Amino acid sequence: MKSSPVSSSPSLVPQEPRASELEQGEALRYLHRWLQNHPKYGGIAPPQTAETLYGPDVIRLFNEASQMSPEDADVHIVLGVLYNLSREYDKAIASFKTALQLKPKDYSLWNKLGATQANSIQSADAILAYQQALDLKPNYVRAWANMGISYANQGLYEESIRYYVRAVSMNPKADNAWQYLRISLSNVSRADMIAACDSRNLDVLQKEFPL
């Protein structure tokens, strides 16, 4: 995915899809085994060695599975993750949207869609997806942080700060959110609040940036 955040650039990395954090070969082997062990799809996934297992092969197999069972949301979700791994974000978005037609109340799936849209430079759409996730699960810290990232990636740092503060108030151990909060504070020249951020003084931050 994109590079790590630095203060000179607004481009931040949304949290999700989590499988993309794995080393790609490990993720592919895991997903291939998932197919092999599935009672319905095992027959389309012949044994393969790690040396011959490539992303396009696994994508092809999961596309076959989706044709066998178009109502299986899990298959579409996996396809979305696979397309994320290959950075085919438009296809990943389509896969997650198909899955959401089948599981519209899956808050983590809305977050996956939002993160993929953010990686596809569609931050405004990502915010709508994250809001859907938060409507379903108001205490979803990952989505609060991702909302902040999407606002920051649009240069809307004031708005991003409020979402980061909400995220860290719900999970003070969310180190990435603290780091992103500091970046946004720097970008709006709020040096007076950076000390509060560095000391993780939630009382001061929540009073200054309510949401």
Stockholm file with secondary structure:
# STOCKHOLM 1.0

chainA/1-211         MKSSPVSSSPSLVPQEPRASELEQGEALRYLHRWLQNHPKYGGIAPPQTAETLYGPDVIRLFNEASQMSPEDADVHIVLGVLYNLSREYDKAIASFKTALQLKPKDYSLWNKLGATQANSIQSADAILAYQQALDLKPNYVRAWANMGISYANQGLYEESIRYYVRAVSMNPKADNAWQYLRISLSNVSRADMIAACDSRNLDVLQKEFPL
#=GR chainA/1-211 SS CCCCCBTTBCCCCCCCCGGGGSCHHHHHHHHHHHHHTCTTTGGGCCCCCGGGCCHHHHHHHHHHHHHHCTTCHHHHHHHHHHHHHTTCHHHHHHHHHHHHHHCTTCHHHHHHHHHHHHHTTCHHHHHHHHHHHHHHCTTCHHHHHHHHHHHHHTTCHHHHHHHHHHHHHHCTTCHHHHHHHHHHHHHTTCHHHHHHHHTTCHHHHHHHSCC
#=GC SS_cons         CCCCCBTTBCCCCCCCCGGGGSCHHHHHHHHHHHHHTCTTTGGGCCCCCGGGCCHHHHHHHHHHHHHHCTTCHHHHHHHHHHHHHTTCHHHHHHHHHHHHHHCTTCHHHHHHHHHHHHHTTCHHHHHHHHHHHHHHCTTCHHHHHHHHHHHHHTTCHHHHHHHHHHHHHHCTTCHHHHHHHHHHHHHTTCHHHHHHHHTTCHHHHHHHSCC
//
